[in-house]
Amino acid sequence: MALSSIFGGASPSQQQSTTATGSSSKVAGIKEQLKTQIGQELAVANASELVNKVTENCFEKCLSNPYSSAEEGCVDQCLAEYMRSWNVVSKAYVARIQQASTSGEI
C-alpha cells in the first residue's frame, strides 16, 4: 500500500484513468468547439455567396446605364425570388443533414 493512498491520494493507475477520462472529455469539448466554429464560418460563407450571386445576377439583369426608377421593381422582384429559392434550398439541405445525422451517416 502506497503512502499516497493512506493520505487520500490516488494510486498511479487510478491517476492515469482519471487523466484519460479528463483527456477524452477535453477532446470531446474541442471537437464540439470546432464543429460550432465550422458551422459559423459556413454560414458566413453561404451568406456571402448569396449576396454575390444576387449582386451578379439581379443587377446585371435589371440595371442599365443610366439607372432609372423603373428598374427598381425588377431588382426587388429578382431579390425576392433569390431569397425564396435560397430559403427552400437551405431548408432542404438542413433537413438532409439532420436526417443523415440521426441515421448515423455523419
N, C-alpha and C positions, 0 to 999 in steps of 0.2 A: 504494500500500500504506500503510495507516494504521499509526501507531506502536503502537497497542494490539495489532495482530496480530503485530508483531515481538516484543513482550514477553509473548506468550501470551494476550492478551485476545481476545475475540471481536469480530468486526465488528458494526456496529449491526444488520444484517439477521440475523445469527446470534443476537444477543441477543434480538431480537423473537421469533424462532421458539422459542427456549428459554423465553421468558416465556409465550408462547402455550401451549406444551406444559405448563408448570407450572400455568398457569391452568386448563387443561382437567382436569388431574388433581385440582386443588383443588375444582373444580366437581363432579367425579365423587365425591370424598370427601364433600362437603357433601350431595349427593343421597343417598348411602348412609346418612349420619347421619340425615337427615330420614326416610328410609324406616324405619330402625330405631326412631326416636322415635315415628313414627306407629303402627307396629306395636305398640309397647309401650302407647301410650295407648289403642289399640283393644282390646287385651287387657284392660286395666283397666276400660274401659267395658263390655265384654262380661261380665266377672265381676260388676261392679256391677249390671248388668241381670239377671243370673241370680239374684243374692241378692234383688233387689227383687221379681222375679216369684215366687220361692219363698215369700218372706215374704207377699206379697199373696195368692197363690192357696192355698198349703197351710194357712196359719194361718186364713184365712177359712173354708176348707172344713172343717178339723178341730177348731178350738178354739171352745169356747163358754164362757160365764161360768157359774159359776166353773170353772176348769181342773180336769180330773180326769186321773188317770194312764192311763185307758183311751184317752184322746185321743193319747197319746204314740206309740202304734203307728201311728195314722193319719198323724201328721206324719212319722214315719220312712219309711213307705211312699211318701208323696207326695214327699218329698225324694229318695228313691232313684229314683223314676220320672222326676222332673225331671232328675236328674243323668244317667241313662241317655239320655234324649231329647237333652239338651244335648250329650253326647258324640257321639251319632250325627250330629246336625246339624253340629257342629263339624268332625268328620272329613270329612263330605261337602263342606263349604264349603272346607276346606283342600285337598282333592283337586281341586276345581274351580279354585281359584286356581292351584294348581301346574300343572294341565293348561293353563290359559289362558296362564300364564307361559311354559311350554315351547313352546307353539304360536305365541307372539309376539303374542297378543291384548292382552297387558298390557305 
